């Protein structure tokens, strides 16, 4: 019992969560909210020349003052590649791994010397094949060894990759290569989405679906991936194999090299009963479209309060790890990971 309390206390300190003695609660301290954004014109071309004054950011409807602005940011980039090696991908896996390899070589050839990549495979289980590294040859070796089998634990993979990438500094991206929806996860869509948003990770699903009609396709799973990309500020790609798949990765690379970083300290934000804060990022120049995450998890209204004033303390469900599950011991290469604590 004493050991369990010590472990809980350690986890709370690591996560920045305050625990009261009378009940289990956490509190989000006011902190810098970071937003990665990409902007395109009416023809779909990336726009990288805007100024801070061209953007407006609203938190729960209230206009915020942008404190940090970087154009074509060179902040360190952490990219976690999640590749589906379920049974349905077996015949296409070689083409997918070839395209991923080309993408990783191009990604690390330029940019910040602190940029790094990691690799996860997922079928009925999640395997962290490589921790964050700049050694593309090691990642390529892991990719070549993948074999397709069994089910698809997509949401589990997102949860675990988000948890691993959360404390990385700079920009954080999940690239998910899959052919459809989830079939075997213990984690649900909402929990996976929340984990990605807490980690400030942008999700780029690469949905490789060789079937052109709806028969045999997981349309629900495809819609879920589209929603994940929209909520985190990424975008979904639906290429065929070969050249089209390479082009999808090229477009992701261009997005990452033409990003804006916006950040602000929340001020005069009306609190609700929900921890989720709605973000609205708009442009003052007409004819442009911005992609960015639609919200973040912050402070909530205290029970009985009027929606403003002291920072909220939000009760956590006993035994629940839906907000921020305890971290497992550091995984070694090729170590299998489980969502169970």
C-alpha positions as CSV (number, residue, x, y, z in Angstrom):
1,X,0.0,0.0,0.0
2,X,2.8,2.4,1.0
3,X,4.7,1.5,-2.3
4,X,1.5,2.2,-4.3
5,X,1.1,5.6,-2.7
6,X,4.7,6.4,-3.5
7,X,4.2,5.4,-7.1
8,X,1.1,7.5,-7.4
9,X,2.8,10.5,-6.0
10,X,5.7,10.1,-8.4
11,X,3.4,9.8,-11.4
12,X,1.5,12.9,-10.3
13,X,4.7,15.0,-10.0
14,X,5.8,13.7,-13.4
15,X,2.6,14.7,-15.1
16,X,2.2,18.1,-13.4
17,X,-1.0,17.0,-11.7
18,X,-1.9,18.0,-8.1
19,X,-3.6,15.4,-5.9
20,X,-5.7,16.4,-2.9
21,X,-5.9,14.2,0.2
22,X,-9.6,14.1,0.4
23,X,-10.3,13.0,-3.2
24,X,-8.4,12.4,-6.4
25,X,-8.3,15.6,-8.4
26,X,-6.0,17.2,-10.9
27,X,-5.4,20.8,-11.8
28,X,-4.2,22.3,-15.0
29,X,-1.8,25.3,-14.4
30,X,-2.2,28.2,-16.8
31,X,0.4,27.6,-19.4
32,X,1.4,28.6,-22.9
33,X,-1.0,27.1,-25.5
34,X,0.9,26.2,-28.7
35,X,-0.8,25.8,-32.1
36,X,0.8,24.5,-35.3
37,X,-0.9,25.8,-38.4
38,X,-0.6,25.4,-42.2
39,X,-2.2,27.9,-44.6
40,X,-3.2,27.3,-48.2
41,X,-4.6,29.6,-50.9
42,X,-7.6,28.9,-53.1
43,X,-5.5,26.7,-55.4
44,X,-4.3,24.5,-52.6
45,X,-0.7,26.0,-52.6
46,X,1.0,26.4,-49.3
47,X,1.4,30.0,-48.0
48,X,4.4,30.7,-45.9
49,X,4.7,34.5,-45.9
50,X,2.0,35.6,-43.4
51,X,2.7,37.8,-40.4
52,X,1.4,37.5,-36.8
53,X,-1.1,40.3,-37.5
54,X,-2.7,38.1,-40.2
55,X,-3.9,35.6,-37.5
56,X,-6.6,35.8,-34.9
57,X,-6.9,33.1,-32.1
58,X,-10.0,32.7,-30.0
59,X,-10.2,30.5,-26.9
60,X,-13.8,29.5,-26.0
61,X,-14.8,32.5,-28.2
62,X,-12.5,35.1,-26.6
63,X,-9.8,36.8,-28.7
64,X,-6.3,36.1,-27.3
65,X,-3.0,37.9,-27.7
66,X,-0.5,35.9,-29.7
67,X,2.7,35.9,-27.6
68,X,4.9,33.6,-29.8
69,X,4.9,33.6,-33.6
70,X,7.3,31.7,-35.9
71,X,7.0,31.4,-39.6
72,X,8.3,28.2,-41.3
73,X,9.4,27.2,-37.8
74,X,12.7,25.4,-37.4
75,X,11.8,24.1,-33.9
76,X,12.8,20.4,-33.4
77,X,10.5,18.0,-35.1
78,X,9.5,14.6,-33.6
79,X,7.7,12.3,-36.0
80,X,6.2,9.0,-34.8
81,X,5.3,6.7,-37.7
82,X,2.6,4.2,-36.9
83,X,2.3,1.5,-39.5
84,X,-0.5,-1.0,-39.7
85,X,0.8,-4.6,-40.1
86,X,-2.5,-6.3,-39.6
87,X,-3.4,-9.3,-41.8
88,X,-5.2,-7.1,-44.4
89,X,-2.0,-5.2,-45.2
90,X,0.2,-8.2,-45.9
91,X,0.2,-7.9,-49.7
92,X,0.8,-4.1,-49.7
93,X,3.3,-3.9,-46.8
94,X,6.4,-3.8,-48.9
95,X,5.1,-0.8,-51.0
96,X,4.2,1.0,-47.8
97,X,7.5,0.4,-46.1
98,X,9.4,1.6,-49.2
99,X,7.5,4.9,-49.2
100,X,7.9,5.4,-45.4
101,X,11.7,4.8,-45.8
102,X,12.0,7.5,-48.6
103,X,10.0,9.9,-46.4
104,X,12.2,9.4,-43.4
105,X,15.4,9.9,-45.4
106,X,14.0,13.1,-46.9
107,X,12.8,14.3,-43.5
108,X,16.1,14.0,-41.7
109,X,18.3,15.1,-44.6
110,X,17.4,18.7,-43.9
111,X,15.9,20.7,-41.0
112,X,16.9,20.9,-37.4
113,X,19.7,18.6,-36.3
114,X,17.5,17.6,-33.3
115,X,14.7,16.3,-35.5
116,X,14.0,12.6,-34.8
117,X,11.7,9.8,-35.8
118,X,10.2,6.7,-34.1
119,X,8.4,3.7,-35.4
120,X,5.5,1.7,-34.1
121,X,3.8,-1.2,-35.7
122,X,0.3,-2.3,-34.8
123,X,-1.9,-5.3,-35.4
124,X,-3.5,-7.1,-32.5
125,X,-0.6,-5.8,-30.4
126,X,1.5,-2.6,-30.4
127,X,5.3,-2.8,-30.8
128,X,7.5,0.1,-30.4
129,X,10.1,-0.9,-33.0
130,X,12.4,2.1,-32.6
131,X,12.5,4.9,-30.1
132,X,13.2,8.4,-31.2
133,X,16.4,8.4,-33.3
134,X,18.1,9.9,-36.4
135,X,19.4,6.5,-37.5
136,X,17.1,5.9,-40.5
137,X,19.0,2.7,-41.3
138,X,17.9,1.2,-37.9
139,X,14.3,2.2,-38.6
140,X,14.5,0.8,-42.2
141,X,15.7,-2.5,-40.8
142,X,12.7,-2.7,-38.5
143,X,10.4,-1.8,-41.4
144,X,11.8,-4.6,-43.6
145,X,11.1,-7.2,-40.8
146,X,7.4,-6.4,-40.5
147,X,4.9,-9.1,-41.4
148,X,1.1,-8.7,-41.7
149,X,-1.1,-10.7,-39.3
150,X,-4.2,-10.5,-37.1
151,X,-6.3,-7.5,-36.1
152,X,-5.9,-3.7,-36.0
153,X,-5.4,-1.9,-32.7
154,X,-5.2,1.6,-34.1
155,X,-6.5,3.5,-31.1
156,X,-4.2,1.7,-28.7
157,X,-1.3,2.7,-31.0
158,X,-2.3,6.4,-31.0
159,X,-2.7,6.4,-27.2
160,X,0.7,4.9,-26.6
161,X,2.6,7.0,-29.3
162,X,0.9,10.2,-28.0
163,X,2.0,9.3,-24.4
164,X,5.6,8.7,-25.6
165,X,5.8,11.9,-27.7
166,X,4.1,14.2,-25.2
167,X,7.3,15.3,-23.4
168,X,9.3,15.8,-26.5
169,X,10.2,19.5,-27.1
170,X,9.2,21.3,-30.3
171,X,6.8,20.1,-32.9
172,X,5.1,16.7,-32.6
173,X,3.5,14.7,-35.4
174,X,1.9,11.3,-35.8
175,X,1.9,9.8,-39.3
176,X,-0.4,6.8,-39.4
177,X,-0.2,4.4,-42.4
178,X,-3.2,2.1,-42.4
179,X,-5.9,0.6,-44.7
180,X,-9.0,1.1,-42.5
181,X,-10.5,1.2,-39.1
182,X,-9.9,-0.2,-35.6
183,X,-10.9,-3.8,-34.8
184,X,-9.0,-4.9,-31.6
185,X,-8.2,-1.9,-29.4
186,X,-9.0,-1.7,-25.8
187,X,-8.9,2.1,-26.1
188,X,-11.8,3.9,-27.8
189,X,-11.8,6.8,-30.3
190,X,-12.4,9.5,-27.8
191,X,-9.6,8.5,-25.5
192,X,-7.1,8.2,-28.4
193,X,-8.1,11.6,-29.6
194,X,-7.8,13.2,-26.2
195,X,-4.3,11.7,-25.8
196,X,-3.1,13.2,-29.1
197,X,-4.6,16.6,-28.2
198,X,-3.0,16.6,-24.7
199,X,0.3,15.7,-26.4
200,X,-0.1,18.6,-28.9
201,X,0.4,16.1,-31.7
202,X,-0.7,16.7,-35.2
203,X,-2.1,13.6,-36.9
204,X,-1.6,12.8,-40.6
205,X,-3.4,9.6,-41.6
206,X,-2.2,8.0,-44.8
207,X,-5.2,5.8,-45.7
208,X,-4.1,3.2,-48.3
209,X,-7.3,1.7,-49.6
210,X,-6.9,-0.2,-52.9
211,X,-10.7,-0.9,-53.0
212,X,-12.5,1.9,-54.9
213,X,-16.1,1.0,-54.0
214,X,-17.6,0.9,-50.5
215,X,-18.0,-2.9,-50.4
216,X,-15.3,-4.4,-48.2
217,X,-14.1,-1.0,-46.9
218,X,-14.3,0.2,-43.3
219,X,-16.1,3.5,-44.0
220,X,-16.6,4.2,-40.3
221,X,-12.9,3.8,-39.7
222,X,-12.0,6.1,-42.6
223,X,-14.3,8.8,-41.2
224,X,-12.7,8.4,-37.8
225,X,-9.3,9.0,-39.2
226,X,-10.5,12.1,-41.1
227,X,-12.0,13.4,-37.8
228,X,-8.7,12.7,-36.0
229,X,-6.8,14.8,-38.6
230,X,-9.3,17.6,-38.5
231,X,-9.2,17.9,-34.7
232,X,-5.4,17.9,-34.4
233,X,-4.7,20.2,-37.4
234,X,-3.4,17.6,-39.9
235,X,-5.0,16.2,-43.0
236,X,-5.9,12.8,-44.3
237,X,-4.5,11.3,-47.5
238,X,-6.1,8.5,-49.5
239,X,-3.4,7.5,-52.1
240,X,-3.1,4.3,-54.1
241,X,0.2,2.4,-54.0
242,X,3.4,3.4,-55.8
243,X,3.9,7.0,-57.0
244,X,0.7,8.3,-55.4
245,X,1.8,7.0,-52.0
246,X,5.2,8.7,-52.4
247,X,3.4,11.9,-53.4
248,X,1.3,11.8,-50.2
249,X,4.5,11.6,-48.1
250,X,6.0,14.5,-50.1
251,X,3.0,16.6,-49.3
252,X,3.3,15.8,-45.6
253,X,6.9,16.9,-45.8
254,X,6.0,20.2,-47.5
255,X,3.4,20.8,-44.8
256,X,5.9,20.3,-42.0
257,X,8.4,22.7,-43.7
258,X,5.8,25.4,-44.1
259,X,4.2,25.5,-40.6
260,X,3.4,28.5,-38.5
261,X,3.8,28.3,-34.7
262,X,1.3,30.4,-32.7
263,X,1.3,30.5,-29.0
264,X,-0.5,32.4,-26.3
265,X,-1.2,32.5,-22.5
266,X,-5.0,32.1,-22.0
267,X,-6.5,35.4,-20.7
268,X,-10.1,36.1,-19.7
269,X,-11.3,32.7,-21.0
270,X,-14.8,31.8,-19.8
271,X,-14.7,28.3,-18.2
272,X,-17.3,25.6,-18.8
273,X,-17.9,22.3,-17.1
274,X,-15.7,20.7,-19.7
275,X,-11.9,20.7,-19.7
276,X,-11.9,20.9,-23.5
277,X,-11.4,24.4,-24.7
278,X,-12.6,25.2,-28.2
279,X,-10.0,27.0,-30.4
280,X,-10.8,29.1,-33.5
281,X,-7.9,30.2,-35.6
282,X,-8.9,32.6,-38.4
283,X,-7.1,34.7,-41.0
284,X,-7.7,38.4,-41.8
285,X,-6.7,37.9,-45.4
286,X,-9.5,36.6,-47.6
287,X,-9.1,33.6,-49.9
288,X,-6.9,31.7,-47.5
289,X,-7.6,28.5,-45.5
290,X,-5.9,27.6,-42.2
291,X,-5.6,24.1,-40.7
292,X,-4.9,23.8,-37.0
293,X,-6.2,21.9,-34.0
294,X,-9.7,22.6,-32.8
295,X,-9.0,22.8,-29.1
296,X,-7.0,21.7,-26.1
297,X,-7.5,20.3,-22.6
298,X,-7.2,23.0,-19.9
299,X,-9.1,24.4,-17.0
300,X,-12.8,23.6,-16.2
301,X,-15.4,25.4,-14.2
302,X,-15.5,24.4,-10.5
303,X,-18.7,22.9,-9.3
304,X,-21.0,25.7,-8.2
305,X,-18.8,28.5,-9.7
306,X,-19.9,31.0,-12.2
307,X,-17.5,30.1,-14.9
308,X,-14.6,32.4,-14.0
309,X,-12.3,33.2,-11.2
310,X,-10.1,30.6,-9.5
311,X,-8.6,27.8,-11.6
312,X,-10.7,24.7,-11.5
313,X,-10.0,21.4,-9.9
314,X,-11.7,18.6,-11.9
315,X,-12.5,15.3,-10.3
316,X,-11.0,12.3,-11.9
317,X,-13.0,9.1,-12.0
318,X,-11.4,6.6,-9.5
319,X,-9.3,4.1,-11.3
320,X,-9.7,5.9,-14.6
321,X,-6.7,6.6,-16.9
322,X,-8.8,8.3,-19.6
323,X,-7.1,11.6,-19.1
324,X,-3.5,10.8,-18.6
325,X,-2.7,7.2,-17.9
326,X,0.4,6.4,-15.8
327,X,3.5,5.9,-17.9
328,X,4.8,2.3,-18.3
329,X,8.6,1.6,-17.8
330,X,10.6,2.9,-20.7
331,X,10.3,0.5,-23.6
332,X,13.3,-1.1,-25.3
333,X,13.5,-1.6,-29.1
334,X,11.1,-4.2,-30.2
335,X,9.4,-4.3,-26.8
336,X,5.7,-5.0,-27.0
337,X,3.5,-2.4,-25.3
338,X,0.1,-2.8,-23.7
339,X,-2.5,-0.3,-22.8
340,X,-3.1,-2.2,-19.5
341,X,-1.4,-0.6,-16.5
